Amino acid sequence: MQIKLAYGKDGLNVNVPDKNLAGIIHMNPIAPLSHPEEAIAVALRDPIGCKPLRDIAHGRASAVIVISDITRPVPNRLLLPPLLQTIEEAGVPREKIKILIATGIHRPNLGVELNQLVGEEIAKTYHCVNHYSENPDTNEFLCAIGDDIPVYLCKHYLEADLKILTGLVELHLMAGFSGGRKAVLPGVASLETMKRLHGYRMIQKDELCNGRLKGNPFHEAAVEVARMSGADFILNVTLNEKREITGVFGGDLEAAHEEACALIERCALVEIESPADIVITNGGGYPLDKTLYQSIKGLVGALEAVRQGGTVILAAHNDEGGGSEDFVSLLRRLEDPMDFYKLTLGSDYIAKDQWMIQELVNGLHRCELLYYTEGISEKDMRDFLLTPIASVEAGIEQALARHGSDAKILVIPEGPYVIPKLATPVAGLYSWQTTGYA
């Protein structure tokens, strides 16, 4: 059977033997909004859990609108115009409005990418700025949380009188769901802060997983920081498999976000009866699969669908390669997955982006990973702990040779945007606890 996987901008057709195909895991169907522009207007006029945005904005001297970076398919060109119009009509001067790109700890989005994010007209008309997590001059101390964790946030954000957060709500391998508070932490947080909140011990907690908010310490920390920073209003959307808007949620930081999460939980968490020998998945397609760093989310999302000792075949375009220099450099230091745990012995933090390597090596403890990409050389893939394959079909042949000609295959065409969940969860699945390390 031919199945199309999310891969780059155009997708990838793969052929899966009919006799081995145990199932195709899709998002539960949900119709797109017929009039998303009107739904956005309603979300601003009649929000969830707070006053209308126009009333909140009245009397404010300045404003910041936080948007996601280029790796997230947020429909900014639909969201920004009504937001900007509303706050300007409420009396905030245009020259006092900033659009802040929540890059987290990653690279800025400039030039063509900025135009892609917000549209050329908005890029020319409004003051658009990027967050720089490693520049102490652009970040300011807000508070300390938890175990004396220092929180530094972007000055552009903290100095604004009105703070609006936008974003996409989808499943997230650490925060449970994206959107809402994540625009602040990690969106506009400093690297110094994220060293602690994405440190080894935090990432190893079972509570950090797709689809979980209650008892998730990262989610709870992010909400605390967003509240303390003075976030006034959020405008989040949900999307279906075709990237069509299925819901618009405006209002209070938690109340609006929780409604969006409830919709995604119904649509994107799909219960399965048992794991398969082989799972075929991907990095989510453009723009998420631009790097290996982001594509690892596809592996993590497939872990409940593959049996212990099984095989995950992952396809990702990776036109920007592995990811940050720190991420690639640390991967090259590892000859096998156990080396990561040895490096973390006695140290919660080694290097920026170590957390996604931690997710990778935890996954490799459960299953074999066969990796198809056009963006990374075979040599580099081997250096990155990946087993390269010439095509997904070649990977299927290799996996069947390993597991037997009757091995069962599950396919997740949308990768990390759809998460299969076992009726009975597997303890420690996402956080393999090593013996004698860290």
Number of C-alpha atoms within 10 A of each C-alpha: 9 11 13 15 25 24 27 23 12 11 18 19 14 15 12 19 13 11 12 16 18 17 15 14 22 20 21 15 11 16 11 16 15 11 9 18 14 12 18 23 17 15 22 24 17 15 23 21 14 17 16 19 23 18 14 15 25 16 13 17 14 21 26 22 24 28 27 24 25 22 16 14 16 24 20 17 14 13 22 19 12 15 20 20 13 21 23 20 14 17 15 22 14 17 12 16 22 21 23 24 25 33 24 25 21 18 15 19 20 15 10 10 13 20 15 15 24 22 15 14 9 18 17 11 10 15 15 19 18 22 29 24 28 15 11 16 10 15 23 18 16 16 14 13 12 10 7 9 16 18 22 25 30 26 18 20 28 20 13 19 19 24 21 25 28 28 27 27 25 25 25 21 23 28 24 21 27 23 28 32 28 26 28 24 26 22 26 28 30 27 25 18 20 22 19 18 23 22 22 21 16 18 23 20 18 15 23 23 23 26 25 19 19 10 10 18 19 23 23 15 18 20 20 15 25 21 15 11 16 16 23 19 29 31 28 27 25 22 23 20 17 8 12 17 22 19 23 27 27 32 26 20 26 18 17 23 25 18 16 26 23 12 16 25 21 13 18 24 21 17 15 17 11 13 22 23 25 29 31 28 28 35 33 29 26 22 18 23 29 26 23 28 23 20 26 23 25 29 24 24 27 27 26 25 28 24 17 16 14 21 28 34 28 27 30 33 29 27 17 13 20 22 20 17 11 13 20 20 14 17 21 15 13 17 13 14 19 14 13 21 21 15 16 18 13 10 13 16 19 16 13 20 24 24 24 20 20 22 21 22 21 25 24 22 16 20 20 19 23 23 24 26 25 15 17 21 12 18 11 16 21 15 17 25 20 18 17 21 20 13 17 23 16 14 23 24 15 15 24 19 12 13 15 12 12 12 18 20 27 23 26 29 27 24 29 29 26 27 31 24 23 16 12 11 9 11 9 13 18 28 22 19 14 11 7 8 13 15
